[in-house]
Amino acid sequence: MHADLNRRASAIRLAIFDVDGVLTDGRLFFMPDGTEFKSFNTLDGHGIKMLMASGVEVAIISGRKSPLVEKRAANLGIKHLIQGREDKLNALTELRELLPFELGQIAFLGDDLPDLPVMRRVGLGMAVATADSFVRQHAHGVTTAGGGAGAAREFCELIMRAQGSLDQAQGTYL
């Protein structure tokens, strides 16, 4: 692991995820009646659960509002969910009032321009492999996996590896 990423990841106490393009592949599916559906990756979900079990808080900040995201967050046990917020920096400020972590203790995984203001201010701002090229260029690091295809799992494991909790978490399955 790159030394700077490892240093940044070792300090993380709160990991924040965008949804569309990060926890999903970014495609939006709408049925004729207007209902939507999304596809989430189970590997990502288990990575988030392992990260929370290691003691890192997890939150979601999404520009869109979706009952499917509420359901996914509830299924994973994510208590901090802010939806329908294009201004993600203000959402981060609100989240920090509930969870008073220093910016250096916060990580964010995003994929598009509205994510950049948060990514550039937190201690570890990463982009998924399928992120906009400008966003990838300004991230601290880029996952090898794309959004909705294991990027969140990779991000979680990077943090856990840097904090020395990954081996133990994986070892429980041996």
N, C-alpha and C positions, 0 to 999 in steps of 0.2 A: 504494500500500500504506500502511496506517495506520503512522505513524511509530513507535509503540511496538512493533508487531509486527515491523517491519523491524529495529529495534534488537535486539530479543530474538532474532530469527532469525539475525542476523549473527554471533552468538556461538556458535551450535550446532555441536557436534562429535560428538554422539550423538543419533540420532533413534530413538525407540522407538514401536512400533505395537502396539495391541491387535488382535485378530483379528476375532471375531464382532461385526458391526456397524460395523467400520472397514475391514478388508481384505475383508470380505464384507458382504452387505446385512443380516446379522443373522439370517436364516432358517436353521433347522437342518433338514436333510432326512435322514430315516432310512428305510432299506429294511426290508422285512419281516423280514429276517434280522438286523437290528440294526446293519448297517453304515451309515455316514453318508457324505454327500457335501456338498461346499461349492462355491460358485461364486466364483472370484477374477477380478478385472478386469485385463486385460493392460495397460491404460494405467497402472494403479497399479504393476504389476510393473516396467514400464519406468522409471517415475519413481523407484522405489526403486533400481534399477540405476544410473541417472544420478546419484542422490544419493551412492551409495557410490563411484562413479567420481570424484566431485568431492572425495573425501577425508573425507566424513562417515561415521562408523560407524553401523550400523543393527542394531537388536535388536527382538525380539518378546517381549512379556509377555502371556500369555493365561491367563484363568481356567480354561479348558477344556483338556483334553489330547486331541490328535487326530493320528493318523499323517498325515493329509492336510496338516496345518500343517507337520509335519516335512518332508514332500515339497516343499511350496511354498517353505519357507525354503531348502532345499537347492537347488532350481531357481533361486532368485534369488541364491544365494551369501551368504545371511544366516547368519553363524556363531554369533550369540548368540540362543538361543531358550530361553525359560523358559515352560513350560506347566503347566497344572493348579494354578495358584496364585491363589487368591482374594485373598490378601493381597499386592497388587501393590507396596505400599511396601517390604515385606521383599524381594521379588524385585528391586526397584530397588537396594536396599542391596547385595545379592549381586552384581548386575551392576556396580555401582560399584567393588567389590573387584577385579573383572577389568579394568575400564576406568575408571581413576581420574579421571573428569571431575568438575569442580565442577557443582553443580546448575544454575547459570546456563548451562552449556554443553550441557544436555540438553533435548531436546524430546520431547513425548509427544502422540500422537493417540489419543483415546478417544471413547467414546460413552455410557457408563453409570456408575452410582454407584460401582462398585468401582474405576473409573479416577480418580475425583476426588482421592484422597490423593496420587497421583503427579502428576496434572495441576497441582495447586495448589502443588507444591513445586519443580518444575523451572522452568527459565528460560523455556520456551515450552510451555505446556499448551493444546492446542487440542482442540476437539470437532468432529465431523462434523456436517453440517447435519441429519442424521436422529437425532442424539443426543437423549437424554432432556432435557427443557426445563431442569431444574434443573442438569444438567451444562453445557449451553450457557451458562446464566446465569453460571456460575463459571469458565468458560474464558477464557484470554487472547484467543482469537479462535475463530471458527467458520467452517469451510469452506463454500463455496456448494454443493458437491457432497455427495451422501449417501454413507454407508458402502457400499463395494463398487461405487460408481458414479463413481469418479474423485477421491474425497476425499483418498486417500493421495497421488495424483499432484499434486494442488493443494498439499498440505502440503509435499511434496518441492520443488516448484518455488518455493514461497514462500521456503523456506530458501536454495535455490540463487540465486534472484534477489537476496536480501539480501546474499549472499556474493559476488556478481558472477560466478558460474560458470554460470548458466543459458544466457546467450547463446552461450557457447562450446560447451556441450553440445548445444544445438539446432543450432548452426551446422555441426556435423560431418555433418549430414544434408542440407545444401544442396548 
